[in-house]
Amino acid sequence: NLASVTRQLTLAIPTAFTPNGDGLNDVLEIKGRYLRDYSFVVVDRNGQEVFHGTQRNEAWDGTIRGHAPVLGAYVWRFQQESEDGKPFIATGSVTILK
């Protein structure tokens, strides 16, 4: 007998963070299981890309092209191919707070 097991990708992305330098929730990090070779993009309300990450050690500190974080809501999109070859896509929003 032969069994095929596909590990289920899990993804956890916060809905808000506070890049104020206090050491708590200062960056937007992706958490999850079986994350590899992915694309994580954050865009502002004008549709301009403000962050693009492909590795787990990459986190967004809220800066936009070297400028201080702008409070407000941003939209993100996560995309990765799952172990069975099917695309896994997730979208959501994150808010930068004081």
C-alpha positions in Angstrom: 0.0 0.0 0.0 1.1 3.5 -0.8 -0.2 6.6 1.0 0.3 10.2 -0.1 0.3 12.9 2.6 0.0 16.6 1.7 0.9 18.9 4.6 -1.6 21.7 4.9 -0.2 25.2 4.8 -1.2 27.5 7.6 -0.9 31.2 7.6 -1.3 33.8 10.4 -1.0 37.5 9.6 -1.9 40.2 12.2 -4.6 42.7 11.5 -2.7 45.6 13.0 0.8 46.6 14.2 2.4 49.6 15.9 5.8 50.5 14.5 6.6 53.0 17.3 9.9 51.6 18.5 8.6 50.2 21.9 9.7 46.7 21.1 6.2 45.3 20.9 4.5 44.6 17.6 6.9 46.9 15.8 6.9 44.9 12.5 4.5 42.9 10.4 5.7 39.3 10.3 4.2 36.3 8.6 3.7 33.3 10.8 2.6 29.9 9.7 3.6 26.3 8.8 5.1 25.0 5.6 5.8 28.5 4.2 8.4 28.5 1.4 8.9 30.2 -1.9 6.0 32.6 -1.4 5.1 36.1 -2.5 3.8 38.5 0.2 2.9 42.0 -1.1 1.5 45.0 0.8 -0.1 47.9 -1.1 -1.4 51.3 0.1 -4.8 52.8 -0.6 -3.6 54.1 -4.0 -2.5 50.6 -5.1 1.2 51.3 -4.8 3.4 48.4 -3.5 5.0 49.4 -0.2 6.4 46.0 0.8 7.3 42.7 -1.0 8.6 39.7 0.9 9.6 36.2 -0.1 11.4 34.8 3.0 10.2 34.2 6.5 12.9 36.4 8.0 11.7 39.5 6.0 9.3 41.7 8.0 7.8 45.1 7.2 8.6 47.9 9.6 6.0 50.2 8.2 8.4 52.4 6.3 7.5 53.4 2.8 10.5 54.0 0.5 12.6 55.0 3.6 10.0 57.4 5.1 8.3 57.1 8.4 5.2 54.8 8.7 1.9 56.3 7.7 -1.0 55.4 9.9 -3.9 53.7 8.2 -5.0 50.6 6.4 -3.1 48.6 3.9 -4.1 45.5 1.8 -1.9 42.4 1.5 -1.8 39.4 -0.8 0.0 36.1 0.0 0.6 33.5 -2.7 2.4 30.2 -2.6 2.2 26.9 -4.4 1.0 24.1 -2.0 2.7 20.7 -1.9 0.1 19.2 -4.2 0.9 21.9 -6.8 -2.2 23.9 -6.4 -1.9 27.7 -5.8 -2.7 28.9 -2.2 -3.8 32.5 -2.2 -4.9 34.6 0.8 -5.7 38.3 1.0 -6.5 40.6 3.9 -5.8 44.0 5.4 -3.5 45.3 8.1 -3.7 48.6 10.0 -0.8 50.7 11.2 -1.7 52.2 14.6 0.1 54.6 16.9 
